[in-house]
Amino acid sequence: MSSHTTTFFDLIRHGEPAGGPMFRGSQDDPLSDTGWQQVNAAITEEDRWDLVVTSPLLRCSAFARQLARQRQLPLYEEPQLQEIGFGDWEGRTSADIMAHTPDALTGFWSDPVNHPPPGGEAIAAFSKRVADAWRHWQKEAAGKRVLMVCHGGVIRMILAEVMGIPLHRSFAAIAVPYACRSRIRVDESEHGVLSCLQSHGK
């Protein structure tokens, strides 16, 4: 007798953090009032999940904790879903970096594998830790509906894996604005695992 398991993952990026757009990485800023409005507006009463998984950083976890409490859902913090470390760029805006080292920023967006942020996390290492977490939760939550609250870089890594996007194109190829939602369906059977992106955007 054949077995078939379908798991749904809704990925949502956090809203705007206090301080506005900048390279944050591990910098742990809370959501701004606008950020709270963005994530709350992205969720509907019709949404149904069995559990919530979140990055431990405050701009993700505060919203995840509130939602899990309101809907009486299990909440899990996953350290490997933390944003990529931007090294010397953390706390700086794109405009500031462009004004001082424009080639470095252009190089990162066009090919982050060979042009990582100075002092930052290598994208290959970042991709691996996100992929490890992604595979773990596919097994841990098999057959369920999962909400993952995480970061733009994390979502790009997951979508790159699902869609077969080369790592050097992973940041530039996918736009992930604040409170952006992506739905991924994962089907597992005796024939293997098939993952597909079902929706992406607001």
ChimeraX attribute file (.defattr): number of C-alpha atoms within 10 A of each C-alpha:
attribute: neighborCount
match mode: 1-to-1
recipient: residues
	/A:1	2
	/A:2	6
	/A:3	8
	/A:4	12
	/A:5	13
	/A:6	17
	/A:7	19
	/A:8	21
	/A:9	22
	/A:10	20
	/A:11	26
	/A:12	29
	/A:13	25
	/A:14	29
	/A:15	27
	/A:16	24
	/A:17	22
	/A:18	15
	/A:19	11
	/A:20	13
	/A:21	13
	/A:22	16
	/A:23	19
	/A:24	19
	/A:25	20
	/A:26	15
	/A:27	15
	/A:28	14
	/A:29	17
	/A:30	21
	/A:31	23
	/A:32	16
	/A:33	12
	/A:34	14
	/A:35	21
	/A:36	19
	/A:37	14
	/A:38	20
	/A:39	23
	/A:40	14
	/A:41	11
	/A:42	15
	/A:43	14
	/A:44	8
	/A:45	5
	/A:46	6
	/A:47	9
	/A:48	12
	/A:49	17
	/A:50	16
	/A:51	18
	/A:52	22
	/A:53	23
	/A:54	28
	/A:55	24
	/A:56	21
	/A:57	22
	/A:58	18
	/A:59	27
	/A:60	28
	/A:61	23
	/A:62	18
	/A:63	21
	/A:64	27
	/A:65	19
	/A:66	12
	/A:67	16
	/A:68	19
	/A:69	12
	/A:70	9
	/A:71	12
	/A:72	11
	/A:73	15
	/A:74	13
	/A:75	20
	/A:76	17
	/A:77	19
	/A:78	19
	/A:79	14
	/A:80	19
	/A:81	26
	/A:82	22
	/A:83	23
	/A:84	24
	/A:85	21
	/A:86	21
	/A:87	17
	/A:88	12
	/A:89	20
	/A:90	16
	/A:91	16
	/A:92	14
	/A:93	15
	/A:94	13
	/A:95	12
	/A:96	12
	/A:97	16
	/A:98	13
	/A:99	10
	/A:100	10
	/A:101	11
	/A:102	13
	/A:103	12
	/A:104	16
	/A:105	20
	/A:106	14
	/A:107	15
	/A:108	17
	/A:109	17
	/A:110	16
	/A:111	18
	/A:112	22
	/A:113	17
	/A:114	12
	/A:115	18
	/A:116	19
	/A:117	21
	/A:118	12
	/A:119	11
	/A:120	15
	/A:121	16
	/A:122	18
	/A:123	24
	/A:124	12
	/A:125	11
	/A:126	20
	/A:127	20
	/A:128	13
	/A:129	18
	/A:130	25
	/A:131	19
	/A:132	13
	/A:133	15
	/A:134	18
	/A:135	11
	/A:136	12
	/A:137	17
	/A:138	20
	/A:139	11
	/A:140	10
	/A:141	15
	/A:142	17
	/A:143	17
	/A:144	16
	/A:145	19
	/A:146	23
	/A:147	24
	/A:148	27
	/A:149	29
	/A:150	27
	/A:151	28
	/A:152	21
	/A:153	24
	/A:154	26
	/A:155	27
	/A:156	23
	/A:157	25
	/A:158	21
	/A:159	22
	/A:160	20
	/A:161	18
	/A:162	16
	/A:163	12
	/A:164	10
	/A:165	17
	/A:166	12
	/A:167	19
	/A:168	18
	/A:169	16
	/A:170	26
	/A:171	24
	/A:172	14
	/A:173	15
	/A:174	17
	/A:175	14
	/A:176	20
	/A:177	16
	/A:178	21
	/A:179	27
	/A:180	21
	/A:181	23
	/A:182	20
	/A:183	19
	/A:184	20
	/A:185	18
	/A:186	19
	/A:187	19
	/A:188	19
	/A:189	12
	/A:190	9
	/A:191	10
	/A:192	8
	/A:193	13
	/A:194	12
	/A:195	17
	/A:196	13
	/A:197	14
	/A:198	12
	/A:199	12
	/A:200	17
	/A:201	13
	/A:202	14
